[in-house]
Amino acid sequence: MKRASAHGHRAAVMTAASASVALLVMGTVLLAGAAAAALVAVPETGAPGRLVLASDPYPVDFTDLSPGDPYAWQVQARLEDASSATLALELRKDGDLVAHPRGLEVTVQSCAKEWTGLPDAPVCASGADLLTVATPAHDYRSSSPTFDLPALAADAPVSLLVTLAVEDSAEARADTTLMGLTGRIGVGLTAVAIDDVVPPVPPSPAPVTGLPGLPATGGDPSALAAVLALAGGLLAAGLALRLHRREVRA
């Protein structure tokens, strides 16, 4: 697990750029019988920026989840019009399924290559890095730690695997209080473009906005050379999760 350093440590060498916001609109993907799909570009919902996102599946909406049947979701981030950038991850989660002691666990891993074998047996050919595991004990309703990813280069996209699961145990399968619960999870990605020149501090930097429940793309202005130095993208993916009892096999 990698936690980002404080905002003040992020950036003395950044280029000015606008923030971009991307939103994954919910569709319907049933856990049972879901087929692997190609990465689909995520439409931008804010000003165009340097962080471009793609998702598999897209649209994103998992309506069936059961103990012992995890579901894998891939998100890819790449740069445009920038040579390199730092990249950081945040999570948001809420709902009864998220809060239940045997409820939703979210695991996030990164890969330098595109993940293959989705959704049943995801494989990272270059070797996966574990970023974080968020259990029901982690309260990420309004904030979470920030987790640093490896530096992002223009010619080398990074692929994240978000695995959603509930406790795989006989107790969980027999727990009627789990049945029918729902929850939501959001994944936030922020990229900071890196350059060799420290830009001048603008006299009146314009505020950078974000999505409800996630902080604006940016950091503490007093710790940065310029507020607008944060070139970013915020991915807010809404997942409707409903837990169903798995049929008992003879």
Secondary structure, DSSP 8 states (H G I E B T S, - for coil): ------GGGS-SSB----EEEEEE----B-STT------EE--B-SS--SEEEEEESSS--B--BBTTB-EEEEEEEEESS-SEEEEEEEEEEESHHHHSTT--EEEEEEESS--BSTTTS-B-TT--EEEEEE-TT---SS----EEEEEEETTB-EEEEEEEE---SHHHHH-GGGTT-EEEEEEEEEEEEB-SS-----SS-------TTS--SS--GGGSS-GGG--EEEEEE---EEB-------
